[in-house]
Amino acid sequence: MDPDAILAERDARPTTPLGVDPALQKALDFAGDDAFRLGQSDIDPENLVFGLLRSGGLALMFITKVSGVDLDRFRAHVWDRVSINDNVVDRPKLPLNAASQAIIQAAIAIATEKRRETLQGLHLLYALTQDERGPLAELLARYGSSAATLKGKMESSL
């Protein structure tokens, strides 16, 4: 068996649309909830960050532990926005703005490149690390880390 031949055969097959992990869908729902609570008419990249944080799991662990943020300060300043978890408000469905759509497309490209069949929260988080001036980078910098640090530590997990 030739691993390169097997991968080439797989790559030659028509691509099928990625499935969306239920945990990622929950994070996207939380992003909409975050946007609505802030009085926004659409979901921006910062809402995506807080949706991932609220959904917990690996994205929360990477941001709060792996990235090296000052966790005490982080909790003191943003935990109220993160800890509301499943407490969502009754609201209309909000659309993603253009910047958020681009980040979702980047996450899809990352998952496809890694030959994944399901789009997961870590793909979205990794896509958010690409913008050194974006909301994730600003959040991490505020608490003693950086998007570059998080990106480097995530690369083997994708």
C-alpha positions as CSV (number, residue, x, y, z in Angstrom):
1,M,0.0,0.0,0.0
2,D,1.3,3.4,-1.0
3,P,0.1,6.2,1.3
4,D,0.7,8.8,-1.4
5,A,-1.4,6.9,-3.9
6,I,-4.2,6.5,-1.4
7,L,-4.2,10.3,-0.6
8,A,-4.0,11.1,-4.3
9,E,-7.0,8.9,-5.0
10,R,-9.0,10.5,-2.2
11,D,-8.1,14.0,-3.4
12,A,-9.2,13.1,-6.9
13,R,-12.7,12.3,-5.7
14,P,-15.4,15.1,-6.0
15,T,-15.5,17.1,-2.8
16,T,-18.6,16.8,-0.7
17,P,-19.8,19.7,1.4
18,L,-18.5,19.7,5.0
19,G,-20.8,18.8,7.8
20,V,-21.1,21.3,10.7
21,D,-20.2,19.9,14.1
22,P,-23.1,20.4,16.5
23,A,-20.8,22.1,19.0
24,L,-19.8,24.6,16.3
25,Q,-23.5,25.2,15.4
26,K,-24.1,25.9,19.1
27,A,-21.2,28.4,19.1
28,L,-22.7,30.1,16.0
29,D,-26.1,30.3,17.8
30,F,-24.3,31.9,20.8
31,A,-22.6,34.4,18.5
32,G,-26.0,35.4,17.3
33,D,-27.2,35.8,20.8
34,D,-24.1,37.8,21.7
35,A,-24.8,40.2,18.8
36,F,-28.4,40.6,19.7
37,R,-27.6,41.3,23.3
38,L,-25.2,44.1,22.1
39,G,-27.9,45.6,19.9
40,Q,-26.3,44.6,16.6
41,S,-28.2,43.8,13.4
42,D,-25.6,41.2,12.3
43,I,-22.9,38.9,13.6
44,D,-19.4,40.2,13.5
45,P,-16.1,38.5,14.2
46,E,-16.0,39.5,17.8
47,N,-19.4,37.8,18.3
48,L,-17.9,34.6,16.7
49,V,-15.1,34.8,19.4
50,F,-17.6,35.1,22.2
51,G,-19.8,32.4,20.7
52,L,-16.8,30.0,20.8
53,L,-16.0,31.0,24.3
54,R,-19.6,30.5,25.5
55,S,-19.9,27.1,23.8
56,G,-17.0,25.8,25.9
57,G,-15.0,22.8,24.8
58,L,-11.6,23.0,23.1
59,A,-12.0,26.6,21.9
60,L,-12.5,27.8,25.4
61,M,-9.5,25.7,26.6
62,F,-7.2,27.0,23.9
63,I,-8.1,30.7,24.5
64,T,-8.1,30.6,28.3
65,K,-5.3,28.0,29.0
66,V,-3.2,27.2,26.0
67,S,-2.8,30.8,24.8
68,G,-1.3,31.9,28.1
69,V,-3.7,34.8,28.9
70,D,-3.8,36.2,32.4
71,L,-6.8,34.1,33.4
72,D,-7.6,36.1,36.5
73,R,-7.8,39.4,34.6
74,F,-9.6,37.7,31.7
75,R,-12.3,36.3,34.0
76,A,-12.6,39.6,35.9
77,H,-13.3,41.6,32.7
78,V,-15.1,39.3,30.3
79,W,-16.5,36.3,32.2
80,D,-20.0,37.8,32.6
81,R,-20.2,37.9,28.8
82,V,-19.0,34.3,28.5
83,S,-20.6,32.6,31.5
84,I,-24.2,33.0,30.5
85,N,-23.9,29.7,28.5
86,D,-27.3,28.3,27.6
87,N,-29.2,31.4,28.7
88,V,-30.2,32.7,25.3
89,V,-32.7,35.4,24.5
90,D,-35.7,35.0,22.2
91,R,-34.5,36.8,19.1
92,P,-34.7,36.8,15.3
93,K,-32.0,35.0,13.4
94,L,-29.2,37.4,12.6
95,P,-27.0,37.2,9.5
96,L,-23.2,37.0,9.4
97,N,-21.7,40.3,8.2
98,A,-19.1,40.2,5.4
99,A,-16.1,39.9,7.7
100,S,-17.7,36.9,9.5
101,Q,-18.6,35.2,6.3
102,A,-15.0,35.6,5.2
103,I,-13.8,34.0,8.4
104,I,-16.3,31.1,8.0
105,Q,-15.0,30.6,4.5
106,A,-11.4,30.6,5.8
107,A,-12.4,28.0,8.4
108,I,-13.9,25.8,5.7
109,A,-10.8,26.1,3.6
110,I,-8.7,25.0,6.6
111,A,-10.9,22.0,7.3
112,T,-10.8,21.0,3.6
113,E,-7.0,21.4,3.5
114,K,-6.7,19.2,6.5
115,R,-9.0,16.6,4.8
116,R,-11.7,16.9,7.5
117,E,-15.3,16.0,6.8
118,T,-16.8,18.2,9.6
119,L,-16.2,21.9,10.2
120,Q,-15.4,22.3,13.9
121,G,-14.9,25.1,16.3
122,L,-11.1,24.7,16.2
123,H,-11.2,25.4,12.5
124,L,-13.1,28.6,13.2
125,L,-10.8,29.6,16.1
126,Y,-7.8,29.0,13.9
127,A,-9.3,31.1,11.1
128,L,-9.8,33.9,13.7
129,T,-6.1,33.8,14.6
130,Q,-5.2,34.8,11.0
131,D,-6.1,38.4,11.6
132,E,-3.4,40.0,13.7
133,R,-5.6,43.1,14.2
134,G,-8.9,41.3,14.6
135,P,-11.0,40.9,17.7
136,L,-9.4,37.6,18.9
137,A,-5.9,39.2,18.6
138,E,-7.1,42.3,20.5
139,L,-8.7,40.1,23.2
140,L,-5.6,38.0,23.6
141,A,-3.2,41.0,23.6
142,R,-5.3,42.7,26.3
143,Y,-4.6,39.7,28.6
144,G,-1.0,39.1,27.9
145,S,-1.0,36.7,24.8
146,S,-1.2,37.0,21.1
147,A,-3.0,35.5,18.1
148,A,0.4,34.4,16.8
149,T,1.1,32.5,20.0
150,L,-2.3,30.8,19.9
151,K,-2.0,30.0,16.2
152,G,1.4,28.3,16.7
153,K,0.1,26.2,19.6
154,M,-3.0,25.2,17.6
155,E,-1.3,24.0,14.4
156,S,-0.7,20.4,15.6
157,S,-4.3,20.1,16.8
158,L,-6.1,20.7,13.6
